[in-house]
């Protein structure tokens, strides 16, 4: 997937989340904004309530999205599912998309009313989503191969040396070493490249090398810290995800036992 397709892929997911959220707020605002005790008298109460056709549907679809997002990501990461066709980076982004949109639908399914054991599942879900955002921030700061495999320190060092050799050939190694750890230095490098007599294609190639060198130097500096943070991150993300799913299963079983059905 080239940069343009990747950008379209990411932005299509972002736009979908924003549009769906805006639509749900727009269509049900007059209901959701009412005090809980007054909602029973709303003309569309049977439609928006958690057990109504719309509200129940949101809960079912939201649960399916989260479940699919988790299963696909675990299958790809742990068992190599679709490894030949989908890089782990893209699967992670799709996982984040499904596990962001799903909880939003579930939020509207609850009609912003949290009580009983379900509230534990909901707040666990909130922690999982927020920790997922933090995890993504840490994840992208750990150097990885094209397939998404985490690189060891020696492998990162080798990549670092190869980039330095390329920059040395371009006469920019010294400038890169002295300035690349500072953003202002990176801008200085870009200015130097632009004012050089090199052809445009070569300028772009060297600029891309300089950016890679900048990122590698920053990631080498914080590699051990980021790996430790990623280990600690799992302590929050996985247990709360498990709590969320266990209570979700209990909620679904209790709902079915009480005779609630969707449109079927």
VOKOL-925022 format. One record per atom (N, C-alpha, C, O, CB): x, y, z; residue in one letter. Coordinates in steps of 0.05 Angstrom, whole numbers. Glycine has a CB too. Example, Ala and Ser with C-alpha at 12.3 -4.5 7.8 and 13.67 -1.06 7.14 Angstrom:
2
        X        Y        Z   aa
      264     -114      156    A
      246      -90      156    A
      264      -66      156    A
      285      -66      169    A
      226      -89      181    A
      257      -45      142    S
      273      -21      143    S
      258        1      157    S
      268       23      161    S
      282      -12      114    S
This chain:
264
        X        Y        Z   aa
       17      -24        0    X
        0        0        0    X
       18       25        0    X
       34       29       18    X
      -19        0       25    X
       15       42      -21    X
       31       66      -22    X
       20       87       -3    X
        0       83       10    X
       33       77      -51    X
       35      110       -1    X
       27      130       18    X
        0      142       13    X
      -16      147       32    X
       48      153       18    X
       -7      146      -12    X
      -33      157      -19    X
      -56      138      -10    X
      -75      147        2    X
      -35      163      -49    X
      -53      113      -17    X
      -74       93      -10    X
      -76       91       21    X
      -97       88       32    X
      -68       66      -22    X
      -53       91       34    X
      -53       89       63    X
      -67      113       75    X
      -82      111       94    X
      -24       87       74    X
      -61      137       65    X
      -74      161       75    X
     -104      160       71    X
     -120      167       88    X
      -63      186       61    X
     -113      150       47    X
     -141      147       41    X
     -154      127       60    X
     -176      130       70    X
     -146      138       12    X
     -139      105       65    X
     -149       84       84    X
     -153       95      112    X
     -174       91      124    X
     -128       61       85    X
     -134      110      122    X
     -136      121      149    X
     -158      143      150    X
     -174      142      169    X
     -109      134      157    X
     -158      161      131    X
     -177      182      132    X
     -206      173      127    X
     -225      184      138    X
     -171      203      111    X
     -209      151      112    X
     -236      140      108    X
     -247      129      135    X
     -271      132      141    X
     -236      117       87    X
     -229      118      151    X
     -237      108      177    X
     -243      131      196    X
     -263      130      211    X
     -216       90      189    X
     -227      151      196    X
     -231      175      213    X
     -258      188      206    X
     -273      194      224    X
     -208      195      210    X
     -262      192      180    X
     -287      205      171    X
     -311      188      179    X
     -332      199      187    X
     -287      210      141    X
     -309      162      176    X
     -331      144      183    X
     -339      147      213    X
     -362      150      219    X
     -324      115      178    X
     -319      147      230    X
     -324      151      259    X
     -337      177      265    X
     -356      179      280    X
     -297      148      275    X
     -327      199      253    X
     -337      226      257    X
     -366      228      247    X
     -384      238      261    X
     -320      247      244    X
     -371      218      223    X
     -398      220      211    X
     -418      204      226    X
     -440      213      232    X
     -397      211      181    X
     -411      179      234    X
     -429      162      249    X
     -436      175      276    X
     -459      175      284    X
     -417      134      253    X
     -416      185      290    X
     -420      198      316    X
     -438      222      313    X
     -457      226      329    X
     -393      206      328    X
     -433      239      293    X
     -449      263      288    X
     -478      255      281    X
     -496      268      291    X
     -437      280      265    X
     -481      234      265    X
     -508      226      258    X
     -524      216      282    X
     -547      223      286    X
     -506      203      237    X
     -511      200      299    X
     -524      190      323    X
     -532      213      342    X
     -554      212      353    X
     -507      170      338    X
     -515      232      345    X
     -522      256      362    X
     -545      271      349    X
     -563      279      363    X
     -497      274      365    X
     -544      275      323    X
     -564      291      309    X
     -592      278      311    X
     -611      291      317    X
     -556      295      280    X
     -593      252      306    X
     -619      238      305    X
     -631      234      333    X
     -655      233      335    X
     -616      211      291    X
     -614      231      353    X
     -626      225      379    X
     -621      245      401    X
     -627      240      424    X
     -615      199      388    X
     -611      269      394    X
     -604      288      414    X
     -628      296      432    X
     -625      298      456    X
     -593      314      401    X
     -651      300      420    X
     -675      308      436    X
     -683      286      456    X
     -695      292      476    X
     -698      315      418    X
     -676      261      450    X
     -682      239      468    X
     -660      237      489    X
     -665      236      513    X
     -685      212      453    X
     -635      235      480    X
     -612      232      499    X
     -609      255      518    X
     -599      251      540    X
     -587      228      483    X
     -618      279      510    X
     -614      302      527    X
     -635      305      549    X
     -633      321      567    X
     -614      327      510    X
     -656      288      547    X
     -677      288      568    X
     -668      275      594    X
     -651      257      593    X
     -703      274      557    X
     -678      284      617    X
     -673      270      642    X
     -683      241      639    X
     -703      237      625    X
     -686      284      666    X
     -671      222      652    X
     -678      194      650    X
     -707      189      655    X
     -720      174      641    X
     -661      177      668    X
     -718      202      676    X
     -746      197      684    X
     -766      208      664    X
     -790      201      665    X
     -751      210      711    X
     -758      225      645    X
     -776      237      626    X
     -775      223      599    X
     -791      228      581    X
     -770      266      622    X
     -755      206      595    X
     -752      193      569    X
     -775      175      561    X
     -781      171      538    X
     -726      178      568    X
     -787      163      581    X
     -810      145      576    X
     -832      158      560    X
     -846      145      545    X
     -821      134      603    X
     -835      185      564    X
     -856      199      550    X
     -848      210      523    X
     -864      223      509    X
     -866      222      568    X
     -824      206      515    X
     -815      215      489    X
     -828      199      467    X
     -833      175      470    X
     -784      213      486    X
     -836      211      445    X
     -851      198      424    X
     -836      175      411    X
     -848      156      400    X
     -859      218      403    X
     -809      176      412    X
     -793      154      400    X
     -779      137      422    X
     -758      126      417    X
     -773      166      381    X
     -791      136      445    X
     -779      121      467    X
     -774       92      459    X
     -752       81      465    X
     -796      122      492    X
     -794       79      447    X
     -791       51      440    X
     -770       46      418    X
     -761       24      414    X
     -818       41      430    X
     -762       67      405    X
     -742       65      383    X
     -713       68      395    X
     -695       53      388    X
     -747       87      362    X
     -710       88      413    X
     -683       94      423    X
     -675       79      448    X
     -651       77      453    X
     -682      124      428    X
     -694       69      463    X
     -687       56      488    X
     -668       32      483    X
     -669       21      461    X
     -713       46      503    X
     -652       24      503    X
     -632        3      499    X
     -644      -23      488    X
     -631      -37      473    X
     -619       -3      525    X
     -669      -29      495    X
     -682      -53      484    X
     -699      -48      460    X
     -711      -67      449    X
     -699      -66      506    X
     -699      -23      450    X
     -714      -17      426    X
     -700      -26      401    X
     -676      -34      402    X
     -719       13      425    X
     -713      -24      378    X
     -702      -34      353    X
     -675      -19      347    X
     -656      -32      339    X
     -721      -30      330    X
     -675        7      349    X
     -651       23      343    X
     -630       20      365    X
     -607       14      359    X
     -658       52      340    X
     -638       24      390    X
     -619       22      412    X
     -607       -6      415    X
     -582       -8      419    X
     -632       29      438    X
     -623      -26      412    X
     -613      -54      414    X
     -595      -60      391    X
     -574      -73      394    X
     -637      -74      415    X
     -602      -50      368    X
     -586      -54      344    X
     -558      -42      347    X
     -538      -54      339    X
     -599      -43      319    X
     -557      -18      359    X
     -531       -6      364    X
     -513      -23      382    X
     -489      -26      377    X
     -535       22      376    X
     -526      -34      402    X
     -511      -51      421    X
     -500      -76      407    X
     -477      -84      412    X
     -528      -59      444    X
     -516      -88      390    X
     -508     -113      376    X
     -486     -107      356    X
     -465     -120      356    X
     -532     -125      362    X
     -490      -86      340    X
     -470      -79      319    X
     -444      -70      333    X
     -422      -78      324    X
     -480      -57      301    X
     -446      -54      354    X
     -422      -45      368    X
     -406      -68      380    X
     -382      -68      378    X
     -430      -25      390    X
     -420      -87      392    X
     -407     -110      403    X
     -393     -127      382    X
     -371     -136      386    X
     -427     -128      418    X
     -407     -130      359    X
     -395     -145      337    X
     -370     -132      326    X
     -350     -145      321    X
     -415     -149      314    X
     -370     -105      324    X
     -347      -91      314    X
     -323      -94      332    X
     -301      -99      323    X
     -354      -61      311    X
     -328      -91      358    X
     -306      -94      378    X
     -295     -123      377    X
     -271     -127      377    X
     -316      -88      406    X
     -313     -143      376    X
     -305     -171      376    X
     -289     -177      351    X
     -268     -190      353    X
     -329     -189      378    X
     -298     -168      328    X
     -284     -173      303    X
     -257     -159      303    X
     -237     -171      295    X
     -301     -163      279    X
     -256     -135      313    X
     -231     -120      315    X
     -210     -134      332    X
     -187     -135      324    X
     -236      -92      325    X
     -219     -144      354    X
     -200     -158      373    X
     -191     -185      361    X
     -167     -191      361    X
     -214     -163      400    X
     -210     -200      350    X
     -203     -227      339    X
     -184     -224      315    X
     -165     -239      313    X
     -228     -242      330    X
     -190     -206      297    X
     -173     -202      273    X
     -144     -194      281    X
     -125     -204      270    X
     -185     -181      254    X
     -142     -176      300    X
     -116     -166      308    X
     -100     -188      322    X
      -76     -192      316    X
     -118     -141      326    X
     -113     -202      340    X
      -99     -224      354    X
      -91     -246      334    X
      -68     -257      336    X
     -117     -236      376    X
     -109     -252      316    X
     -103     -273      296    X
      -79     -265      278    X
      -62     -282      271    X
     -127     -279      278    X
      -78     -239      271    X
      -56     -230      254    X
      -30     -229      270    X
       -9     -237      260    X
      -62     -202      242    X
      -31     -218      294    X
       -7     -214      310    X
        4     -240      321    X
       29     -245      320    X
      -13     -196      333    X
      -13     -258      332    X
       -4     -282      346    X
       -1     -306      327    X
       17     -323      331    X
      -22     -289      368    X
      -18     -307      307    X
      -19     -332      290    X
      -13     -327      261    X
      -14     -345      244    X
      -46     -345      293    X
       -6     -302      253    X
        2     -296      226    X
      -21     -297      206    X
      -17     -300      182    X
       22     -315      217    X
      -46     -294      215    X
      -69     -294      197    X
      -67     -271      177    X
      -63     -248      185    X
      -95     -292      214    X
      -70     -277      152    X
      -69     -257      130    X
      -41     -243      128    X
      -39     -221      118    X
      -90     -236      133    X
      -21     -257      139    X
        6     -245      140    X
       16     -237      112    X
       30     -217      109    X
       25     -263      154    X
       10     -254       93    X
       20     -249       65    X
        7     -225       52    X
       18     -213       34    X
       15     -273       48    X
      -17     -217       62    X
      -31     -195       48    X
      -34     -170       65    X
      -36     -148       53    X
      -59     -205       41    X
      -33     -172       91    X
      -38     -149      108    X
      -15     -145      128    X
       -9     -163      144    X
      -65     -151      123    X
       -2     -122      126    X
       19     -115      146    X
        6     -111      173    X
      -17     -101      175    X
       35      -91      137    X
       21     -117      194    X
       10     -114      221    X
        2      -85      227    X
      -16      -80      242    X
       30     -124      242    X
       17      -66      215    X
       12      -38      219    X
      -17      -31      210    X
      -31      -17      224    X
       32      -20      204    X
      -24      -42      187    X
      -51      -36      176    X
      -73      -50      192    X
      -94      -39      196    X
      -53      -44      147    X
      -66      -75      201    X
      -86      -89      217    X
      -90      -75      244    X
     -112      -74      254    X
      -77     -118      222    X
      -69      -64      255    X
      -71      -49      280    X
      -89      -24      276    X
     -106      -18      293    X
      -43      -40      290    X
      -85      -10      254    X
     -102       13      248    X
     -131        6      245    X
     -149       20      254    X
      -92       28      223    X
     -136      -17      232    X
     -163      -27      228    X
     -175      -35      255    X
     -199      -31      261    X
     -165      -50      208    X
     -159      -48      272    X
     -166      -55      299    X
     -175      -31      315    X
     -195      -31      329    X
     -143      -70      313    X
     -159      -10      313    X
     -165       15      328    X
     -191       27      317    X
     -207       37      333    X
     -142       36      324    X
     -195       26      291    X
     -220       37      279    X
     -244       22      290    X
     -263       34      300    X
     -218       34      249    X
     -244       -5      288    X
     -267      -21      297    X
     -271      -18      327    X
     -294      -17      336    X
     -263      -50      290    X
     -249      -16      342    X
     -251      -14      371    X
     -255       14      381    X
     -254       19      405    X
     -227      -27      384    X
     -258       33      363    X
     -266       60      369    X
     -295       64      362    X
     -311       74      377    X
     -248       81      355    X
     -302       55      337    X
     -330       58      328    X
     -348       40      344    X
     -370       49      351    X
     -332       50      298    X
     -340       16      351    X
     -357       -2      366    X
     -365        9      393    X
     -389       10      399    X
     -342      -28      370    X
     -346       18      409    X
     -354       31      435    X
     -371       55      433    X
     -388       61      450    X
     -329       38      450    X
     -368       70      411    X
     -386       94      407    X
     -415       84      403    X
     -433       96      414    X
     -377      110      382    X
     -418       63      387    X
     -445       52      383    X
     -456       41      410    X
     -480       45      416    X
     -445       30      362    X
     -439       28      425    X
     -448       17      451    X
     -455       40      470    X
     -474       37      486    X
     -425        0      463    X
     -440       62      469    X
     -447       85      485    X
     -475       95      480    X
     -490      101      499    X
     -426      108      480    X
     -482       97      455    X
     -510      106      448    X
     -530       84      454    X
     -553       90      459    X
     -511      113      418    X
     -522       59      453    X
     -540       37      461    X
     -548       40      491    X
     -570       34      498    X
     -526        9      457    X
     -529       49      507    X
     -535       52      536    X
     -552       77      541    X
     -562       81      563    X
     -509       55      552    X
     -555       94      521    X
     -569      120      523    X
     -557      137      545    X
     -571      152      558    X
     -600      115      528    X
     -531      134      549    X
     -516      149      569    X
     -526      145      597    X
     -525      162      614    X
     -518      179      562    X
     -536      120      602    X
     -545      113      628    X
     -529       88      637    X
     -531       67      626    X
     -577      106      628    X
     -514       92      659    X
     -496       71      668    X
     -503       63      696    X
     -501       79      715    X
     -466       81      666    X
     -511       38      700    X
     -516       28      727    X
     -513       -2      727    X
     -511      -15      707    X
     -545       36      735    X
     -512      -13      751    X
     -509      -41      755    X
     -482      -52      745    X
     -463      -37      742    X
     -530      -55      740    X
     -481      -78      741    X
     -456      -91      733    X
     -446      -82      705    X
     -423      -83      699    X
     -459     -121      733    X
     -465      -74      688    X
     -458      -65      661    X
     -440      -40      662    X
     -424      -36      644    X
     -484      -58      645    X
     -444      -24      683    X
     -427        0      685    X
     -397       -7      688    X
     -380        7      679    X
     -436       17      709    X
     -392      -30      701    X
     -364      -40      703    X
     -353      -46      675    X
     -330      -39      669    X
     -362      -65      721    X
     -369      -59      659    X
     -361      -66      632    X
     -357      -40      616    X
     -337      -38      600    X
     -382      -83      618    X
     -375      -21      619    X
     -372        4      604    X
     -347       19      611    X
     -332       27      593    X
     -397       22      609    X
     -342       23      637    X
     -318       38      645    X
     -292       22      639    X
     -271       34      634    X
     -319       44      674    X
     -294       -4      639    X
     -271      -20      630    X
     -266      -15      600    X
     -243      -13      592    X
     -276      -51      635    X
     -288      -13      585    X
     -285       -7      557    X
     -273       21      552    X
     -256       24      534    X
     -313       -8      543    X
     -280       40      569    X
     -269       67      567    X
     -238       66      572    X
     -223       78      558    X
     -282       86      587    X
     -231       51      593    X
     -202       48      599    X
     -187       34      576    X
     -165       42      569    X
     -198       32      625    X
     -200       14      564    X
     -188       -1      542    X
     -183       18      518    X
     -162       17      506    X
     -205      -25      534    X
     -204       34      512    X
     -202       52      489    X
     -180       73      494    X
     -163       78      477    X
     -229       66      484    X
     -180       85      518    X
     -160      106      524    X
     -132       94      525    X
     -113      106      515    X
     -166      119      551    X
     -129       70      537    X
     -103       57      538    X
      -94       49      510    X
      -70       48      504    X
     -103       33      556    X
     -114       43      492    X
     -107       37      465    X
      -94       60      450    X
      -76       57      434    X
     -132       28      450    X
     -105       84      456    X
      -93      109      444    X
      -64      112      454    X
      -46      118      438    X
     -110      134      452    X
      -60      108      480    X
      -33      110      491    X
      -15       89      479    X
        8       94      473    X
      -34      108      522    X
      -26       64      476    X
      -10       42      465    X
       -2       47      437    X
       21       41      429    X
      -26       17      466    X
      -19       60      421    X
      -12       67      394    X
       11       87      393    X
       29       85      377    X
      -37       78      379    X
       10      106      412    X
       31      126      414    X
       58      113      420    X
       78      120      408    X
       24      147      436    X
       58       93      438    X
       83       79      445    X
       92       61      422    X
      115       60      415    X
       79       63      471    X
       72       47      410    X
       78       27      389    X
       94       39      366    X
      113       27      356    X
       52       15      379    X
       85       62      357    X
       98       74      333    X
      126       85      339    X
      141       92      321    X
       81       97      322    X
      133       86      365    X
      160       95      372    X
      180       73      377    X
      203       77      384    X
      158      112      397    X
      170       48      372    X
      189       25      373    X
      195       17      345    X
      177        9      330    X
      176        1      390    X
      220       18      336    X
      227       11      308    X
      218      -17      301    X
      221      -36      316    X
      257       14      304    X
      207      -19      276    X
      197      -45      267    X
      205      -50      238    X
      212      -31      224    X
      167      -46      270    X
      204      -75      230    X
      210      -82      203    X
      186      -77      186    X
      165      -68      196    X
      219     -112      201    X
      188      -82      159    X
      166      -77      141    X
      142      -95      149    X
      119      -86      145    X
      174      -83      112    X
      147     -119      159    X
      126     -137      166    X
      113     -130      193    X
       92     -141      201    X
      136     -165      167    X
      126     -111      208    X
      115     -103      233    X
      129     -115      257    X
      122     -110      280    X
       86     -109      235    X
      149     -132      251    X
      164     -146      273    X
      181     -126      288    X
      195     -109      275    X
      181     -169      262    X
      181     -127      314    X
      197     -108      330    X
      226     -114      326    X
      236     -136      328    X
      190     -111      360    X
      241      -93      320    X
      270      -95      315    X
      285      -95      341    X
      279      -81      360    X
      280      -73      297    X
      307     -112      341    X
      325     -112      364    X
      343      -88      362    X
      345      -75      341    X
      341     -139      366    X
      357      -82      384    X
      375      -59      385    X
      396      -61      363    X
      403      -41      350    X
      388      -57      413    X
      408      -85      359    X
      429      -89      339    X
      418      -83      311    X
      432      -70      295    X
      440     -117      341    X
      394      -92      306    X
      382      -87      280    X
      377      -57      275    X
      381      -47      253    X
      355     -103      277    X
      368      -43      296    X
      364      -14      293    X
      391        0      289    X
      392       18      273    X
      350       -3      319    X
      411       -9      303    X
      438        2      299    X
      448       -2      270    X
      460       17      259    X
      458      -10      319    X
      443      -25      259    X
      451      -31      232    X
      437      -12      212    X
      448       -2      193    X
      446      -60      224    X
      411       -9      217    X
      395        9      200    X
      406       38      202    X
      408       52      183    X
      365        8      208    X
      412       45      227    X
      424       72      232    X
      450       76      217    X
      454       97      205    X
      429       75      263    X
      467       56      217    X
      493       58      203    X
      489       59      173    X
      503       74      159    X
      511       34      210    X
      470       44      162    X
      465       45      133    X
      456       72      125    X
      464       82      104    X
      444       24      126    X
      438       84      141    X
      429      111      134    X
      451      132      136    X
      453      150      119    X
      406      119      154    X
      469      128      155    X
      492      146      158    X
      510      145      133    X
      521      165      124    X
      508      140      183    X
      514      120      123    X
      531      116       99    X
      519      131       75    X
      533      143       60    X
      534       87       93    X
      492      128       73    X
      478      141       51    X
      481      172       53    X
      486      185       33    X
      448      133       50    X
      478      182       77    X
      480      211       81    X
      509      220       77    X
      514      243       67    X
      471      219      109    X
      528      203       84    X
      556      210       80    X
      563      213       51    X
      577      231       43    X
      575      188       93    X
      551      196       34    X
      555      198        5    X
      544      225       -5    X
      553      235      -25    X
      541      175       -9    X
      523      235        9    X
      510      260        0    X
      523      284       13    X
      516      307        7    X
      481      259        7    X
      543      280       30    X
      557      302       42    X
      542      314       65    X
      548      337       73    X
      563      323       22    X
      522      300       77    X
      505      311       98    X
      509      297      125    X
      494      303      144    X
      477      311       90    X
      527      278      126    X
      530      262      151    X
      536      280      175    X
      523      277      196    X
      551      241      148    X
      555      297      173    X
      563      314      196    X
      540      332      205    X
      534      335      229    X
      587      331      189    X
      526      344      186    X
      503      361      192    X
      481      345      206    X
      468      354      225    X
      492      374      167    X
      476      320      196    X
      456      303      207    X
      463      295      236    X
      445      296      253    X
      452      278      190    X
      488      288      240    X
      496      279      267    X
      494      301      288    X
      486      296      311    X
      524      268      266    X
      500      325      280    X
      500      348      299    X
      473      360      304    X
      469      372      325    X
      519      369      289    X
      455      357      285    X
      430      372      287    X
      404      355      287    X
      383      365      294    X
      428      391      265    X
      406      330      278    X
      381      315      273    X
      364      310      297    X
      340      305      295    X
      388      289      260    X
      376      311      321    X
      360      306      345    X
      343      330      353    X
      327      328      371    X
      378      299      368    X
      346      352      340    X
      330      376      345    X
      314      382      320    X
      325      381      297    X
      348      400      353    X
      289      389      323    X
      272      395      300    X
      283      418      284    X
      281      418      259    X
      243      401      309    X
      294      438      297    X
      305      461      283    X
      328      452      266    X
      333      462      244    X
      314      482      303    X
      343      431      275    X
      365      420      260    X
      355      407      235    X
      368      409      213    X
      381      401      276    X
      333      393      237    X
      321      379      214    X
      312      400      193    X
      316      395      169    X
      297      362      223    X
      302      422      202    X
      294      443      184    X
      319      455      170    X
      318      463      147    X
      279      465      198    X
      341      457      185    X
      366      467      174    X
      376      449      152    X
      385      458      131    X
      388      470      196    X
      374      423      157    X
      382      403      136    X
      365      406      111    X
      375      406       89    X
      379      374      147    X
      339      410      115    X
      321      413       92    X
      328      438       76    X
      328      437       51    X
      291      415      101    X
      334      459       90    X
      342      484       76    X
      368      480       61    X
      370      490       38    X
      345      507       97    X
      387      466       73    X
      412      460       60    X
      408      444       34    X
      420      449       14    X
      431      446       79    X
      390      424       36    X
      385      407       13    X
      372      424      -10    X
      379      421      -33    X
      366      384       20    X
      353      440       -3    X
      338      456      -23    X
      356      476      -37    X
      352      482      -61    X
      315      471       -9    X
      376      487      -23    X
      394      507      -35    X
      418      494      -49    X
      435      508      -60    X
      404      526      -14    X
      419      467      -48    X
      441      454      -62    X
      437      453      -92    X
      415      460     -102    X
      445      425      -51    X
      457      444     -106    X
      455      443     -136    X
      445      416     -145    X
      445      411     -169    X
      482      449     -148    X
      436      399     -127    X
      426      373     -134    X
      400      375     -149    X
      384      394     -146    X
      423      355     -109    X
      394      354     -165    X
      369      353     -180    X
      346      348     -160    X
      351      338     -137    X
      369      331     -201    X
      322      355     -168    X
      299      353     -150    X
      295      325     -139    X
      289      321     -116    X
      274      362     -165    X
      298      305     -157    X
      294      277     -149    X
      314      269     -127    X
      307      256     -108    X
      296      258     -173    X
      339      277     -131    X
      360      271     -112    X
      356      286      -86    X
      361      275      -64    X
      388      278     -123    X
      346      311      -87    X
      340      326      -63    X
      319      312      -47    X
      321      310      -22    X
      330      355      -71    X
      298      302      -60    X
      276      288      -46    X
      287      262      -33    X
      279      256      -10    X
      253      281      -65    X
      304      248      -47    X
      315      223      -37    X
      332      228      -12    X
      329      214        8    X
      332      209      -58    X
      349      249      -13    X
      366      256       10    X
      349      266       33    X
      355      260       57    X
      387      277        2    X
      328      281       27    X
      311      291       49    X
      297      268       63    X
      294      269       88    X
      290      311       37    X
      288      248       48    X
      275      225       60    X
      295      210       78    X
      288      200       99    X
      264      206       39    X
      320      208       68    X
      341      195       84    X
      346      210      110    X
      349      199      132    X
      367      193       68    X
      347      237      108    X
      351      254      132    X
      329      250      152    X
      334      249      176    X
      354      283      124    X
      304      249      143    X
      281      245      161    X
      283      218      175    X
      278      215      199    X
      255      247      145    X
      290      197      159    X
      294      170      171    X
      315      170      192    X
      312      159      214    X
      300      150      150    X
      338      184      186    X
      360      186      205    X
      351      200      231    X
      358      192      253    X
      384      201      193    X
      335      221      227    X
      324      237      250    X
      307      219      268    X
      310      219      292    X
      308      261      240    X
      289      203      255    X
      272      185      271    X
      287      163      285    X
      282      157      308    X
      250      173      252    X
      306      152      270    X
      322      130      282    X
      338      140      306    X
      339      126      326    X
      342      119      261    X
      350      163      304    X
      365      174      327    X
      347      178      351    X
      355      172      373    X
      379      201      319    X
      324      189      346    X
      305      194      369    X
      296      167      381    X
      294      165      405    X
      280      210      359    X
      290      147      363    X
      280      122      374    X
      302      106      387    X
      297       91      407    X
      268      106      351    X
      327      108      378    X
      349       95      391    X
      353      106      419    X
      358       91      438    X
      375       98      375    X
      350      132      422    X
      353      146      447    X
      333      136      468    X
      339      134      491    X
      351      176      443    X
      308      130      459    X
      286      123      477    X
      278       94      475    X
      256       87      485    X
      262      141      472    X
      293       77      461    X
      285       50      454    X
      278       34      479    X
      257       22      482    X
      306       36      438    X
      297       33      498    X
      293       17      523    X
      269       27      539    X
      253       11      549    X
      318       18      541    X
      266       53      541    X
      244       65      555    X
      217       58      543    X
      198       50      557    X
      246       96      556    X
      215       60      516    X
      190       54      502    X
      183       24      505    X
      159       17      507    X
      193       61      473    X
      203        6      504    X
      197      -22      507    X
      186      -28      535    X
      168      -44      538    X
      223      -39      502    X
      198      -15      555    X
      188      -19      582    X
      160       -8      585    X
      143      -21      598    X
      207       -6      603    X
      155       15      574    X
      128       27      575    X
      108        9      561    X
       85        7      571    X
      128       55      563    X
      116       -3      539    X
       98      -21      524    X
       91      -45      541    X
       68      -55      540    X
      110      -29      497    X
      110      -55      556    X
      105      -78      574    X
       85      -70      596    X
       67      -85      602    X
      131      -89      586    X
       90      -47      608    X
       72      -37      629    X
       44      -32      617    X
       24      -35      631    X
       83      -12      642    X
       43      -22      593    X
       18      -16      580    X
       -1      -40      578    X
      -25      -38      583    X
       22       -4      552    X
       11      -63      573    X
       -5      -88      571    X
      -19      -94      598    X
      -40     -106      598    X
       12     -111      562    X
       -6      -85      620    X
      -18      -90      646    X
      -45      -77      649    X
      -63      -88      662    X
        1      -80      668    X
      -49      -54      636    X
      -74      -40      638    X
      -93      -49      616    X
     -117      -52      620    X
      -70       -9      636    X
      -83      -53      592    X
     -100      -58      568    X
     -113      -85      569    X
     -137      -88      566    X
      -83      -55      543    X
      -97     -106      573    X
     -107     -133      571    X
     -127     -140      593    X
     -149     -151      587    X
      -85     -153      572    X
     -121     -136      619    X
     -140     -143      640    X
     -167     -129      637    X
     -188     -141      641    X
     -128     -137      667    X
     -166     -103      631    X
     -191      -88      628    X
     -207      -98      604    X
     -232      -99      605    X
     -186      -58      626    X
     -193     -106      583    X
     -207     -117      559    X
     -220     -143      567    X
     -243     -149      558    X
     -187     -121      536    X
     -207     -159      583    X
     -218     -185      592    X
     -242     -181      609    X
     -263     -194      606    X
     -197     -202      607    X
     -240     -162      628    X
     -263     -155      645    X
     -287     -146      628    X
     -310     -155      633    X
     -256     -133      666    X
     -282     -129      609    X
     -303     -119      591    X
     -317     -142      577    X
     -342     -142      576    X
     -291      -99      571    X
     -302     -161      566    X
     -314     -182      551    X
     -329     -202      569    X
     -351     -211      561    X
     -293     -197      535    X
     -319     -207      592    X
     -332     -226      611    X
     -359     -215      619    X
     -380     -229      618    X
     -315     -231      636    X
     -360     -189      627    X
     -385     -177      635    X
     -404     -174      611    X
     -428     -175      614    X
     -380     -149      648    X
     -392     -169      588    X
     -409     -167      563    X
     -423     -193      558    X
     -447     -193      551    X
     -391     -159      539    X
     -409     -215      561    X
     -421     -241      557    X
     -444     -246      577    X
     -465     -256      570    X
     -400     -264      559    X
     -438     -239      602    X
     -459     -242      623    X
     -483     -225      616    X
     -506     -233      620    X
     -447     -233      651    X
     -478     -200      607    X
     -500     -182      599    X
     -517     -194      577    X
     -541     -193      578    X
     -488     -155      591    X
     -504     -205      556    X
     -518     -216      534    X
     -535     -240      542    X
     -558     -243      535    X
     -499     -225      511    X
     -523     -258      559    X
     -537     -282      568    X
     -561     -273      585    X
     -583     -285      582    X
     -518     -300      585    X
     -558     -254      603    X
     -580     -244      620    X
     -602     -232      603    X
     -626     -236      608    X
     -570     -223      640    X
     -594     -217      582    X
     -614     -205      564    X
     -631     -226      550    X
     -655     -224      548    X
     -600     -187      543    X
     -617     -247      540    X
     -632     -268      526    X
     -649     -284      545    X
     -671     -292      538    X
     -612     -287      512    X
     -639     -288      570    X
     -654     -303      590    X
     -680     -289      598    X
     -700     -301      605    X
     -637     -308      615    X
     -679     -262      597    X
     -702     -246      604    X
     -722     -243      581    X
     -743     -230      583    X
     -693     -218      613    X
     -714     -255      558    X
     -733     -255      535    X
     -730     -232      516    X
     -746     -230      497    X
     -760     -255      545    X
     -710     -216      519    X
     -706     -193      500    X
     -695     -204      473    X
     -677     -221      473    X
     -686     -173      512    X
     -706     -195      452    X
     -697     -202      425    X
     -695     -176      409    X
     -708     -156      415    X
     -716     -222      412    X
     -679     -177      388    X
     -677     -153      370    X
     -700     -155      350    X
     -723     -160      358    X
     -649     -152      356    X
     -694     -151      325    X
     -716     -150      305    X
     -722     -177      294    X
     -741     -180      278    X
     -708     -132      282    X
     -708     -198      303    X
     -713     -225      293    X
     -735     -239      308    X
     -741     -262      302    X
     -687     -241      294    X
